[in-house]
Each structure stands twice: as C-alpha cells, then as structure tokens.
Amino acid sequence: MNVLKAVLSAIAGLAAALIAYSAFFVRGDLGGVMGYLRARGALRRLREDGTPDQISAAQAQLHVLGQQVGDPTFAGQLIPLALLIGALVAGLVWWAFTRRQQGAPRLDIQERMVYRLAHRLGGRFTLDDLSARSPLTEEQARAATTRLLDLGRLTRDGDTFRLS
C-alpha cells in the first residue's frame, strides 16, 4: 500500500507543480490564454483557404500575442515556488492516506458486514461462516457478534447466531 500511496502522492504533487508553473508562465492571465487559443484556431482555419500573405500575417500576429501572454523568465524564476507547492500537495495527499490507514476500524462497518451475511444466509450463521465469508478476521467477528449480542440485535442458539 505504501507504493500506491507514494505513486499517488507523487502524481498529485507533480500535477500541482505543473499547474502552478503554468499559472506563473501566463501570470494568471486566463483571458490572454483564451485569446491566444482563439487566434491559433483562426490561423488553423485560415491555413485551409487563405492566401500565403494572410497566413504569414496571422502567424506573426499569433507570435506577438504569444509573447504578450507568456513570460518564461518570470516562470523560470518561480520554479522553486511551483516545486514547493507540488511538495506541499504531495505531503497533504500522503498525510490524508496515512491518517485514513492508521485510524481504528469502524465498528458500524463490521456490524453491517455481520448483517449482510446474516441476511444472505437466511438470518442464521455461525462464527465460522462469518470469518470464512466476510473480510472480518476471527477476532473481529467475535467482537462484532459480542457487541450485537449485548445490544440485543442477535440471539445465540449454541454455535449459531440468529437475527433478533
């Protein structure tokens, strides 16, 4: 599980760093990016049925617009900040998964597993059935059935349990 946690944390961190770098590259000017993309689409359409002079003028205009929107020097200076943001996101993802794994198993989930098995078996089951047909260990199965017996939701007939 640690490998998956590490891979997912790395992917999230790298994605966040890339997004931060992209935002720094265009200085947060989303309108300028959209204008550049519209001009690029117009150039693509113009290449199909435009004259060579029109195409070269549109290419020059697109180049000027690209120079106005993007700032590689500024983005290059902020690469450490983008990497720091990525590291923070990766750390948060790692922490979230670690916290989730270290928590105590929820008792209500174990009880629902007992109820599901009991309903599948017609309301009657044994501890062997429960430990064999559910993800609960033998110890968890005993604890869950004891809790349900104490709450009065199960009754015991020898080795067999029955829903109340």
KOLLUMDREN-442823 format. One record per residue: residue number from 1; residue in three letters; x, z, y of N, C-alpha, C, O, CB in turn. Coordinates in steps of 0.001 Angstrom, whole numbers, m for minus. Atoms other than C-alpha are relative to their C-alpha. Glycine has a CB too. Layout:
N
- num, residuo, nu, nw, nv, cau, caw, cav, cu, cw, cv, ou, ow, ov, cbu, cbw, cbv
- NUM, ALA, X, Z, Y, X, Z, Y, X, Z, Y, X, Z, Y, X, Z, Y
...
This chain:
164
- num, residuo, nu, nw, nv, cau, caw, cav, cu, cw, cv, ou, ow, ov, cbu, cbw, cbv
- 1, MET, 817, 0, m1195, 0, 0, 0, 859, 0, 1256, 450, m529, 2289, m928, 1196, m1
- 2, ASN, m871, m11, m1177, 2929, 607, 2349, 446, m1399, 383, 653, m1676, 1565, 1215, 874, m253
- 3, VAL, m401, 1373, m309, 3931, m3058, 2062, m1105, m686, 794, m841, m1345, 1800, 313, m795, m1298
- 4, LEU, 1122, 599, m725, 470, m4183, 3126, m138, 588, 1399, m410, m126, 2364, m1299, 198, m776
- 5, LYS, 90, m666, m1297, 432, m1632, 5913, 1094, m521, 930, 844, m752, 2113, 114, 1537, m163
- 6, ALA, m1110, 507, m811, 3837, m2845, 7130, m243, m1447, 432, 12, m1811, 1581, 1318, 101, m781
- 7, VAL, 259, 1408, m328, 2847, m6513, 6969, m1099, m108, 1057, m963, m853, 2028, m398, m793, m1271
- 8, LEU, 1089, 45, m967, m418, m5929, 8802, 437, 534, 1358, 54, m18, 2389, m1191, 795, m513
- 9, SER, m516, m542, m1262, 1320, m3803, 11437, 905, m1008, 694, 832, m1178, 1911, 765, 1310, m246
- 10, ALA, m898, 1001, m580, 3979, m6486, 11935, m778, m1179, 574, m468, m1659, 1664, 995, m496, m1052
- 11, ILE, 810, 1122, m486, 1388, m9250, 12269, m714, 382, 1290, m714, m384, 2254, m1027, m438, m1068
- 12, ALA, 708, m441, m1204, m639, m7253, 14782, 963, 170, 1170, 639, m206, 2296, m743, 1317, m266
- 13, GLY, m987, m200, m1064, 2483, m6324, 16764, 526, m1313, 551, 637, m1483, 1765, 1153, 832, m510
- 14, LEU, m492, 1300, m452, 3824, m9863, 16876, m1070, m783, 749, m777, m1459, 1735, 497, m813, m1184
- 15, ALA, 1096, 680, m701, 421, m11233, 17857, m186, 581, 1400, m379, m161, 2362, m1313, 117, m802
- 16, ALA, 153, m631, m1312, 140, m8706, 20681, 1154, m378, 924, 939, m608, 2114, m82, 1529, m145
- 17, ALA, m1152, 394, m813, 3664, m9545, 21889, m137, m1449, 469, 190, m1766, 1613, 1307, 180, m796
- 18, LEU, 187, 1403, m367, 2865, m13259, 21857, m1086, m159, 1062, m937, m948, 1995, m352, m828, m1236
- 19, ILE, 1071, 59, m1001, m371, m12735, 23780, 498, 523, 1338, 200, m54, 2385, m1227, 810, m465
- 20, ALA, m543, m549, m1245, 1427, m10573, 26332, 960, m998, 646, 904, m1207, 1858, 722, 1344, m265
- 21, TYR, m933, 992, m542, 4194, m13179, 26733, m761, m1169, 617, m400, m1653, 1690, 955, m507, m1102
- 22, SER, 799, 1110, m519, 1573, m15916, 27187, m653, 362, 1324, m691, m446, 2253, m1068, m407, m1013
- 23, ALA, 621, m434, m1259, m211, m13906, 29846, 1038, 83, 1117, 748, m270, 2260, m694, 1368, m182
- 24, PHE, m1065, m48, m1006, 3099, m13312, 31647, 432, m1405, 397, 736, m1650, 1565, 1207, 794, m528
- 25, PHE, m450, 1361, m267, 4011, m17015, 31347, m883, m674, 1037, m384, m1389, 1906, 16, m818, m1287
- 26, VAL, 923, 636, m960, 904, m18105, 33263, m385, 958, 1121, m1266, 660, 1928, m1268, m493, m718
- 27, ARG, 243, m1024, m1024, 942, m14968, 35452, m1482, 417, 47, m2001, 786, 1100, 442, m522, 1382
- 28, GLY, 1389, m425, 93, m2578, m14192, 34271, m986, m975, 602, m2157, m632, 769, m160, 1310, 655
- 29, ASP, 855, 1000, m656, m3988, m17368, 35860, m733, m833, m1046, m294, m1931, m1387, 837, m920, 926
- 30, LEU, 762, 712, 1016, m6570, m18405, 33301, m660, m1242, 584, m813, m2247, m110, m1055, 917, m615
- 31, GLY, 587, 1171, m648, m8205, m20759, 35797, 987, m1152, 74, 613, m2309, m118, m482, 356, 1394
- 32, GLY, m1032, 1029, m28, m4911, m22622, 36180, 218, m613, m1365, 423, m1822, m1476, 1296, 571, 517
- 33, VAL, m158, 509, 1364, m4576, m22927, 32407, m1149, m940, m335, m935, m2007, m913, 62, 1165, m1021
- 34, MET, 1153, 862, 283, m8092, m24337, 32149, 97, m1313, 780, m248, m2372, 255, m1315, 729, 349
- 35, GLY, m198, 1226, m779, m7333, m26813, 34949, 1034, m906, m644, 850, m2122, m688, 423, 337, 1424
- 36, TYR, m1032, 775, 698, m4179, m27915, 33107, m579, m657, m1250, m321, m1830, m1519, 1197, 903, m377
- 37, LEU, 585, 560, 1222, m6130, m28366, 29872, m985, m1114, 307, m1049, m2098, m431, m694, 1090, m802
- 38, ARG, 918, 1072, m395, m8811, m30417, 31661, 782, m1253, 394, 405, m2366, 27, m902, 460, 1170
- 39, ALA, m818, 1144, m419, m6121, m32630, 33224, 651, m671, m1206, 769, m1895, m1245, 1080, 446, 1003
- 40, ARG, m603, 570, 1205, m4448, m33081, 29834, m1029, m797, m795, m709, m1855, m1337, 602, 1110, m876
- 41, GLY, 1067, 746, 672, m7772, m34127, 28294, m321, m1296, 730, m575, m2325, 103, m1258, 856, m109
- 42, ALA, 251, 1216, m777, m8331, m36584, 31129, 1109, m1018, m230, 841, m2215, m325, m118, 328, 1500
- 43, LEU, m1118, 905, 278, m4867, m38045, 30531, m142, m634, m1381, 128, m1824, m1547, 1338, 753, 99
- 44, ARG, 190, 531, 1353, m5614, m38439, 26824, m1072, m1097, m2, m910, m2136, m642, m393, 1136, m978
- 45, ARG, 1046, 1020, m89, m8830, m40307, 27637, 488, m1224, 780, 130, m2356, 456, m1259, 584, 666
- 46, LEU, m517, 1090, m827, m7007, m42386, 30269, 957, m883, m793, 1049, m2080, m523, 705, 557, 1241
- 47, ARG, m936, 788, 806, m4406, m43498, 27708, m713, m1048, m838, m118, m2061, m1206, 810, 910, m904
- 48, GLU, 756, 949, 819, m7144, m45260, 25748, m347, m1265, 770, m266, m2364, 222, m1272, 651, m517
- 49, ASP, 452, 1197, m717, m8328, m47582, 28505, 485, m63, 1451, m138, m731, 2277, m1505, m62, m22
- 50, GLY, m524, 35, m1366, m6244, m47009, 31636, 1176, m957, 127, 1750, m1405, m866, 420, 1395, 440
- 51, THR, m1156, 857, m254, m3570, m49122, 33263, 1266, 845, m72, 1196, 2067, 60, m116, m708, 1385
- 52, PRO, m1257, m762, 57, 98, m48138, 32927, 284, 771, 1289, 847, 1865, 1237, 1159, m939, m291
- 53, ASP, m211, m713, m1268, 216, m47200, 36629, m863, 1262, 74, m399, 2311, 521, m316, m923, 1194
- 54, GLN, 887, m1165, 6, m2788, m44881, 36257, 522, 1074, m951, 485, 2265, m642, m1429, m412, m400
- 55, ILE, m506, m950, 999, m1276, m43293, 33153, 1235, 721, 526, 1345, 1937, 369, 332, m724, m1323
- 56, SER, m1207, m651, m519, 2089, m42637, 34815, m333, 938, 1154, 280, 1997, 1286, 1020, m1050, 457
- 57, ALA, 412, m890, m1099, 378, m41185, 37905, m646, 1266, m559, m401, 2362, m55, m985, m727, 959
- 58, ALA, 652, m1167, 613, m1743, m38898, 35697, 1024, 890, m680, 895, 2114, m652, m1069, m443, m1014
- 59, GLN, m1058, m793, 631, 1366, m37817, 33767, 781, 787, 1042, 1111, 1954, 829, 950, m905, m798
- 60, ALA, m719, m689, m1078, 3156, m36973, 37000, m839, 1148, 552, m317, 2231, 815, 363, m988, 1131
- 61, GLN, 891, m1046, m502, 126, m35015, 38229, m87, 1153, m1006, m113, 2318, m612, m1408, m576, 283
- 62, LEU, 49, m1032, 1033, m54, m33151, 34904, 1292, 809, m14, 1257, 2027, m195, m247, m629, m1380
- 63, HIS, m1286, m699, m46, 3641, m32291, 35120, 54, 966, 1188, 506, 2103, 1049, 1160, m1015, 86
- 64, VAL, 21, m859, m1194, 3212, m30921, 38663, m931, 1195, m235, m599, 2332, 100, m457, m808, 1258
- 65, LEU, 945, m1083, 280, 177, m28920, 37572, 587, 1005, m993, 386, 2211, m854, m1316, m570, m546
- 66, GLY, m644, m886, 960, 2137, m27537, 34613, 1062, 870, 657, 1212, 2037, 298, 617, m807, m1123
- 67, GLN, m1008, m772, m721, 4939, m26440, 36939, m645, 1074, 870, m65, 2141, 1073, 862, m926, 859
- 68, GLN, 697, m989, m834, 2401, m24653, 39157, m571, 1140, m840, m579, 2294, m411, m1124, m673, 793
- 69, VAL, 670, m1001, 833, 686, m22843, 36289, 1013, 879, m723, 894, 2103, m687, m922, m682, m1016
- 70, GLY, m945, m756, 815, 3621, m21796, 34106, 1218, 450, 782, 1697, m258, 1667, 435, m822, m1174
- 71, ASP, m1212, m528, m628, 6547, m19640, 35186, 900, 553, m1099, 832, 1740, m1417, m337, 1106, 1065
- 72, PRO, m828, m457, 1121, 9127, m19493, 32377, 1034, 1054, 402, 1394, 1899, m417, 707, m1179, m622
- 73, THR, m992, m988, m438, 11632, m17485, 34449, m618, 1396, 27, m36, 2358, m473, 557, m367, 1397
- 74, PHE, 700, m1290, m69, 9138, m14710, 35131, m313, 513, m1400, m125, 1693, m1694, m1302, m128, 821
- 75, ALA, 335, m400, 1370, 8009, m14696, 31497, 1249, 434, m756, 1202, 1382, m1540, m695, m1153, m745
- 76, GLY, m1250, m371, 660, 11609, m14569, 30307, 484, 1377, 411, 1041, 2115, m402, 1067, m1021, 300
- 77, GLN, m396, m1325, m467, 12279, m11521, 32447, m857, 1106, m607, m409, 2245, m734, m82, 60, 1511
- 78, LEU, 917, m1008, 535, 9278, m9743, 30932, m86, m6, m1527, m981, 623, m2092, m1374, m214, 577
- 79, ILE, m15, m20, 1470, 10121, m10430, 27257, 144, 1423, m534, m550, 1764, m1492, 1143, m877, m535
- 80, PRO, m60, m1377, 523, 11193, m6775, 26768, m1323, 750, 110, m1675, 1533, m773, 1065, 776, 731
- 81, LEU, 1308, m651, m143, 7833, m5616, 28106, m985, m527, m1038, m1754, 245, m1612, m561, m220, 1417
- 82, ALA, 882, 579, 1021, 5986, m8025, 25805, 338, 569, m1377, m562, 876, m2160, 120, m1547, m14
- 83, LEU, m398, m583, 1284, 8011, m6731, 22846, m391, 1472, m99, m757, 1948, m1173, 1505, m148, m201
- 84, LEU, 429, m1400, m9, 7265, m3146, 23862, m1496, 109, m266, m1939, 976, m1020, 348, 661, 1342
- 85, ILE, 1449, 14, 250, 3551, m3927, 23963, m269, m295, m1475, m1128, 337, m2091, m709, m1055, 904
- 86, GLY, 156, 320, 1422, 3861, m5503, 20500, 363, 1168, m890, m312, 1432, m1885, 849, m1195, m366
- 87, ALA, m407, m1168, 795, 5711, m2457, 19174, m1049, 1107, 76, m1314, 1783, m918, 1362, 532, 483
- 88, LEU, 1054, m1017, m141, 3018, m149, 20561, m1223, m340, m842, m1796, 531, m1497, m409, 143, 1468
- 89, VAL, 1155, 419, 809, 245, m2174, 18930, 314, 163, m1486, m528, 641, m2246, m387, m1474, 311
- 90, ALA, m391, m164, 1404, 2148, m2238, 15621, m7, 1475, m387, m462, 1836, m1472, 1395, m612, m251
- 91, GLY, 13, m1439, 274, 2634, 1525, 15849, m1409, 555, m109, m1680, 1398, m963, 752, 742, 1080
- 92, LEU, 1393, m462, 66, m1068, 2077, 16532, m674, m433, m1304, m1421, 338, m1907, m795, m536, 1200
- 93, VAL, 583, 475, 1261, m2058, m61, 13539, 555, 820, m1166, m195, 1225, m2054, 293, m1517, m212
- 94, TRP, m621, m810, 1056, 427, 1812, 11319, m607, 1402, m16, m946, 1922, m1080, 1536, 82, 204
- 95, TRP, 556, m1355, m110, m874, 5178, 12587, m1441, 42, m502, m1831, 976, m1203, 63, 492, 1457
- 96, ALA, 1407, 19, 418, m4506, 4195, 12025, m123, m57, m1523, m950, 646, m2103, m730, m1198, 632
- 97, PHE, 74, 91, 1457, m3894, 3223, 8403, 552, 1253, m668, 13, 1700, m1680, 759, m1225, m490
- 98, THR, m567, m1216, 575, m1714, 6260, 7709, m991, 1146, 111, m1165, 1917, m833, 1320, 367, 694
- 99, ARG, 980, m1073, m217, m4322, 8589, 9167, m1164, m130, m966, m1665, 863, m1494, m516, m17, 1447
- 100, ARG, 1123, 244, 905, m7029, 6985, 7073, 369, 361, m1444, m459, 892, m2184, m442, m1472, 83
- 101, GLN, m431, m277, 1368, m4989, 7335, 3866, 241, 1482, m247, 35, 1967, m1360, 1256, m775, m310
- 102, GLN, m351, m1407, 189, m3966, 10939, 4448, m1205, 918, 65, m1095, 2095, m278, 1006, 421, 1033
- 103, GLY, 1190, m832, m86, m7486, 12193, 5022, m480, 436, m1378, m224, m233, m2379, m1106, m742, 724
- 104, ALA, 555, m490, 1265, m9206, 14227, 2343, m1119, m935, m452, m1824, m1502, 383, m528, 1463, 148
- 105, PRO, 1079, 865, 473, m11572, 12263, 117, m1355, 559, 419, m1601, 1763, 352, 64, m156, m1529
- 106, ARG, 1316, m432, m473, m15093, 12367, 1432, m879, 350, m1189, m992, m413, m2148, m669, m1098, 863
- 107, LEU, 805, m492, 1118, m17384, 14359, m793, m1300, m772, m140, m1775, m977, m1257, m298, 1480, 175
- 108, ASP, 1260, 724, 87, m20530, 12429, 91, 163, m1331, m719, m770, m1800, m1370, m570, m227, 1385
- 109, ILE, m249, 1256, 705, m18952, 9234, m1222, 69, 246, m1499, m457, m534, m2292, 1302, m657, 497
- 110, GLN, m81, m333, 1421, m18145, 10909, m4522, m1390, 292, m556, m1707, m100, m1679, 931, 1208, m222
- 111, GLU, 1356, m300, 461, m21714, 12184, m4760, m823, m1270, m151, m1616, m1388, m1084, m693, 960, 967
- 112, ARG, 717, 1266, 130, m23072, 8692, m4123, 430, m757, m1248, m384, m1430, m1880, 224, m865, 1235
- 113, MET, m468, 630, 1240, m20891, 7413, m6970, m700, 603, m1208, m1071, m115, m2137, 1522, 152, m144
- 114, VAL, 708, m674, 1087, m22481, 10007, m9257, m1443, m474, m54, m1958, m765, m1133, 57, 1532, 174
- 115, TYR, 1392, 457, m39, m25986, 8994, m8103, m133, m1438, m515, m1058, m1738, m1270, m548, 97, 1432
- 116, ARG, 83, 1395, 440, m25306, 5290, m8664, 137, m110, m1513, m621, m826, m2167, 1081, m842, 684
- 117, LEU, m186, 49, 1447, m24012, 5845, m12167, m1226, 578, m710, m1689, 29, m1710, 1277, 770, m411
- 118, ALA, 1170, m619, 623, m26923, 8143, m12983, m1193, m953, 14, m1924, m1048, m972, m361, 1308, 719
- 119, HIS, 1122, 944, m68, m29433, 5548, m11800, 218, m1183, m938, m736, m1673, m1542, m192, m502, 1438
- 120, ARG, m283, 1103, 920, m27694, 2800, m13786, m244, 394, m1446, m644, m437, m2261, 1432, m472, 167
- 121, LEU, 152, m468, 1388, m27847, 4936, m16943, m1359, 655, m245, m1525, 1366, m1236, 1111, 990, m342
- 122, GLY, 1344, m524, 212, m31497, 5893, m16542, m160, 1468, 354, m1076, 2116, m152, m386, m198, m1413
- 123, GLY, 119, m1382, m446, m30931, 9280, m14904, 779, 1002, m830, 820, 2179, m470, m1419, 387, 6
- 124, ARG, m765, m901, 871, m28767, 10768, m17702, 1413, m551, m183, 1604, m1753, m365, m704, 174, m1384
- 125, PHE, m1390, 400, 191, m24980, 10713, m18026, 814, 1210, m424, 366, 2351, m314, 584, m627, 1292
- 126, THR, m936, m1072, 351, m22024, 12726, m19290, 1226, m121, 903, 1399, m1109, 1616, 409, m70, m1520
- 127, LEU, m1240, 59, m787, m18717, 13572, m17649, 889, m1135, m482, 1583, m1765, 317, 760, 1336, m82
- 128, ASP, m791, 1115, 530, m17054, 11056, m19970, m494, m1331, 556, 303, m2201, 909, m56, m18, m1537
- 129, ASP, 562, 1216, m604, m19444, 8356, m18735, 456, m135, 1455, 850, m1213, 1900, m1548, 20, m75
- 130, LEU, m333, 18, m1422, m18715, 9305, m15141, 1463, m335, 229, 1782, m1141, 1102, m327, 1339, 635
- 131, SER, m1428, 280, m223, m14929, 9295, m15458, 393, m1375, m524, 1352, m1969, m32, 864, 1072, m670
- 132, ALA, m335, 1314, 559, m14932, 6086, m17540, m577, m1145, 832, 47, m2199, 956, m508, m102, m1433
- 133, ARG, 691, 1104, m673, m17382, 4041, m15470, 11, 78, 1517, m658, m722, 2171, m1404, m54, m463
- 134, SER, m91, m96, m1455, m16560, 5131, m11934, 1463, 176, 393, 2298, 501, m451, m867, 1179, 541
- 135, PRO, m1392, m168, m432, m13393, 5262, m9841, 429, 1460, 130, 1571, 1735, 498, 205, m692, 1318
- 136, LEU, m336, m1417, m109, m13525, 9074, m9898, 909, 430, m1151, 740, m5, m2290, m1279, 856, 18
- 137, THR, m823, m584, 1056, m10839, 10939, m11789, m822, 1072, m708, m1908, 1432, m253, 1331, 598, 576
- 138, GLU, 743, m1030, 746, m11889, 13541, m14342, m193, 1248, 854, m1252, 1875, 818, 738, 363, m1310
- 139, GLU, 89, m1182, m868, m11152, 16326, m11860, m1029, m217, 1120, m1811, 682, 1428, 1388, 326, 607
- 140, GLN, 974, 295, m1053, m13151, 14640, m9091, m1418, m38, m564, m2362, 414, 84, 333, m1337, 682
- 141, ALA, 1318, 55, 632, m16032, 14007, m11493, m536, 1407, m258, m1712, 1679, m14, 67, m793, m1318
- 142, ARG, 432, m1386, 220, m16140, 17694, m12464, m412, 665, 1311, m1444, 1333, 1379, 1121, 810, m669
- 143, ALA, 297, m625, m1302, m16040, 18796, m8816, m1308, m537, 575, m2113, 231, 1101, 1154, m247, 997
- 144, ALA, 1221, 591, m545, m18788, 16350, m7790, m1234, 476, m749, m2251, 793, m133, 81, m1519, m48
- 145, THR, 1165, m462, 759, m21105, 17340, m10637, m248, 1491, 232, m1402, 1920, 263, 194, m276, m1502
- 146, THR, 179, m1430, m299, m20487, 21048, m9943, m696, 182, 1340, m1602, 1006, 1464, 1361, 734, 6
- 147, ARG, 655, m83, m1315, m21419, 20543, m6276, m1467, m382, m93, m2325, 286, 484, 710, m906, 1013
- 148, LEU, 1386, 446, 126, m24561, 18641, m7223, m828, 974, m827, m2022, 1133, m574, m53, m1388, m626
- 149, LEU, 705, m1038, 750, m25478, 21311, m9792, m334, 1181, 909, m1439, 1721, 862, 846, 471, m1199
- 150, ASP, 217, m1123, m920, m25054, 24009, m7131, m1086, m313, 1027, m1839, 570, 1437, 1304, 355, 717
- 151, LEU, 1027, 401, m971, m27239, 22037, m4726, m1364, m213, m652, m2367, m371, 44, 427, m1274, 713
- 152, GLY, 1264, 165, 717, m29907, 21654, m7412, m413, m1448, m159, m1571, m1726, m471, m1084, 744, 705
- 153, ARG, 335, 1417, 110, m29746, 17870, m7476, 215, m530, m1418, m267, m1610, m1760, 831, m810, 986
- 154, LEU, m216, 336, 1402, m28595, 17763, m11114, m381, 1204, m850, m312, 2351, m409, 1479, m424, m259
- 155, THR, 194, m1072, 987, m29565, 19749, m14159, 861, m349, m1208, 1148, m1514, m1482, m1531, 165, m406
- 156, ARG, m914, 197, 1123, m27392, 20245, m17198, m719, 308, m1304, m1361, 1349, m1442, 1259, 887, 148
- 157, ASP, 530, m174, 1344, m28527, 19812, m20796, 1156, m142, m976, 1384, m1228, m1510, m1137, m1032, m308
- 158, GLY, m1190, 61, 853, m25446, 20689, m22867, 1109, m766, 712, 1583, m352, 1770, m329, m667, m1361
- 159, ASP, m1039, 833, m609, m22892, 17969, m22136, m602, m1088, 906, 129, m1795, 1599, 862, m648, m1094
- 160, THR, 667, 1056, m762, m25468, 15700, m20480, m524, 538, 1317, m1045, 1652, 1385, m1146, m612, m813
- 161, PHE, 557, m328, m1308, m26408, 15772, m16816, m1213, m884, 243, m1272, m2021, m224, 1060, m182, 1131
- 162, ARG, 1228, 735, m275, m29810, 14686, m15566, m334, 195, 1476, m170, 1286, 2021, m1180, 480, m924
- 163, LEU, 417, m104, m1407, m31033, 13914, m12043, m1228, 897, 98, m2121, 843, m748, m303, m1409, 602
- 164, SER, 1151, m889, m194, m33443, 16520, m10717, m1059, m653, 860, m2098, m49, 1126, 437, 1315, 633
